[in-house]
Amino acid sequence: MVLSFLKSQYFSCIINIEVEKMPENIHKGHRARLKDEFLNGVFGDETPDYKWLELLLFYCIPQKDTNPLAHELINKYKSLSGVLEAPMSDLTSVKGISENSAILLKMIIPIARKYVLEKSKSLFEHSDREQIEQNICKQFFGLENERIGVLLLNQTGKPIAFKFLNEGDFCEVGISTREIVKFALEKNAQSLILSHNHPKNYALPSDDDISATESIISTLAKLNIRVVDHLIISGTDYVSLAQSTKYSYLFDL
């Protein structure tokens, strides 16, 4: 009887000691705290990339700490934009990223592009040059491949139609010029603004870009269609050749 009592007291003491030594789970309530930060406007431009990614991953990876995975992805792709632009096959090769997780990540840019385009539907409502240029840049948001855009203008310089030509190198002058002429004649345009993007490079014209621009301007001038500018776009940056002291001479025809 005494021995049984002593054994029960011993094991009770051991259990109490273990409970007291057990550290508090530092991750307990972490998801709720992060969500509250977002809902209360704490997230912003200065929020680290990994934190945005960690929160996003909550919605495809339930009941698991996504912080280490978010850090791993940022380390691998260098930035949040790098993660979102990574190929699907690359993302699914990362341990912990399932097909569903990769799909969620790959949806972000197309959805953001849809939003930006809907917000810039006022493209044809302005004749202010700076506003027109900014709206043209928005058309290229989220595009991963090089595209050529043409904005047609009427006699007063107001936009009447915008169109992307087929994907490809702007310097394929023959193809570009034929498509531009066809588009301009269909809409009875008096002038136009050329644009194309450098998805993987800076918003600076190459020598080939300048040569191609000069050729297109010359061809369209024979049809009494004036090219008033050519925008080189990279992300949110762009260069207007017509407003550049180095290349403005191209548009004096």
N, C-alpha and C positions, 0 to 999 in steps of 0.2 A: 504493500500500500504506500509506504513511505517512498520506495524506489520509483513507483509510478508517478507520484506527485512531483518528485525531483526532476524526472525526465520531462514532464509537461512544462515545468517552470523554465527548464533549460532551453527547450525549443522555442518557447514563447519569447524568451529573452533574445535569442538569435534572430527570430523573425522581426522583432521590433528594431534591433540594431540595423538589419538590412534595409528596412523601410526608411529609417532615418538617413542612411547613407545614400539612398537612391536619388540621383540628381534630378532636378526638375527638367522636363522636356522644354528646351529653349525654343523649339519650333511650334509648340502648342499655340494655336490661335494665330499663327503667322499668316495664313491665307486671308483670314478675316481682317487682320490689321492692314495687309497690303490692299485689299479691296476697299477698305475704308479710306485709305490714303488717296486712292484714285477717285472715289466718289466725292471726297471733300476738297478736290482740286489741288492736292499736294503734288501730284504728277505734273510735270511740265517739261520745258525745253532742257532744263538742267538735270533732269532725272537720268541716271545712268542707263545705258542701253540694256544691260542685263536685267534690270528691274522691270522694264517694259516687257521684255521677253519672258521673264519669269511669270508675270501676271497673265500674259497671253496663253502660256502653256498650261495654266490651271484648267482651261476649258477643253483640253484634249487629253490631259493626263490627270485623272482624278486621284485624290488621296495619296499623293506622293510629293515629296519635296522637289520642286522644279528648279530651285536655285542653282545647284551644281550643274545641271544640264544647260541652263541659261548661260552660265559662265563658260562652259565648254564650247557652246556654239559661238559666243562672241569671240572667244580666243581663236577659234578656228577660222571664222569669217571676218574678223577684225571690227565689225560694226553691226548694228541692227539692220541697216540697209543691205549689208553684205549677206546676212542670214536670209533676208526676205528675197534677195535676188539669186540665191544659190539654186542650182538645178535640183529638181525633185530627187533624182538618183543619189546626189551627194547628201542630201538631208537624211534620207532613209538609211544611209550607210552609218550614220551616227547612232551609237547604242542609246536606246531610250526614245528615239524618234520613230514612231510607227508611220504607216502610210497616212492614216487619218491626221496625225500631227503635222506631217509634211504638207498635206493638202490645206490645212488651216493656215499654215505659214505662207503658202503660195497664193492663197486667196487675197491676202491683205493688199498687195499692190494693185491688182485688177479692180478691187472694190474702191480703193482710194482714187484710181484713175476715173472710174465711173462717176464718183462724187465730184472730182475736179471738173470733168467735162460738163456735167449738169450745171454746175455753178458758173461756168463760163459760156453759157448759151447766149449771153449778151454780146458775143463776138460781132454780130452783124448790126448791133445797135449803136456802135460808136464810130466816129471818124477821127477821134483823137489818136494821134500817132502812137504815143506811149502806151495807151490802153490797148490798142490793136496789137502791138508787139507783145505785150504781156499775155494777151489772150492766145496769141499764136503759140507762145511757149507752153502754155497749159495744155495744148493739144498733144504735146510730146511727152507729157508726164507719164512715167511708168513704162515707156517703150524700151525694150531691151535691144532691139535691132535698129539699124540705120533706116530712116524713112525720109522721104522728100515730101514736103507740104507746099501747097500753092493756095494763096489767098487772092481771089479776084476782087478788083475794085471797079466801081462805076466812074462816071465822068467827074463826080465831085469828090472822089477818093473814099467813098463809103464802101465797106465790105459787102459783097453780094453772095459769095460762096467760098467755102474752104474744102479742100480735098487732099487726101494723101495719095500719092502715086504708089506704085508697087514698091515693095521692099527692095532695097539694093543700094549700091554705091551711087552717090550723087554724081560722080564723075563719069557714069555711063551716059554721056551727053546725048547721044542719038536717041536712046529710049526716052530719056527725060523730056527732051524738047518736043518730040512727037506727041507725047501725052499732054504736055502743058498747052501746046497749040490747040489740040482738040478740045480740051477743057475750056480754054479761054474763048474759042469761037462759039462753042455751044451756049455759053452764058453771055455772049456779046460784051465781053469785058474790055475796058479801055486800058487798064494797067493791072499790075499784080505784084505781090510780094512773094519771093521765094523763101523757103526755109528748109533746113535739114539739120539733123541731130548727129552729135558725136557721142554715142552712148558710153564708150569706153575711153574717151579722151576729153581734152579741154575744149572750151568753146572758142577755138582759134582756127582760122581758115588755113588749109594746106595750100601748097602751090597748085595742086590739081583742082582744088575747090575754086580757086581764082580763075584758072583757065576755063573750067567748065562754065562758071558764071558768065564770063566774058563771051563765050560762044553762044550761050542761050540768049543773052541780052541782044547780041548782034542779029541772031535769027529772028527773034520776035519783033525787033525794030523794023524789019522789012515788011512785017504784017501790021504795022502801026499799033503794036501792043507794047507798052512801056513797062519795063521792070524797074520799080522804084526802090527796091531794097532786097537784100538777101540776108536772112538771119541764120547765124550758126549757133546751135543750141546744145548745151550740155547740162542736164539737170535743171536747176533754177537759174543758171547763168546763160547769157547769150551775148552775141556780138552783132551789131548792125554794120554791115559793110558800107552802106550808103552814108552812115554817120562817122565812119572811120576816116581819119585824115589820109591814111595810107591807100585806101581802096575806093574812096568816094568818086574818083575819076571814072570808074566803070559805069556809073549811072548818068553821065553827062551827055549820052547820045540823044 
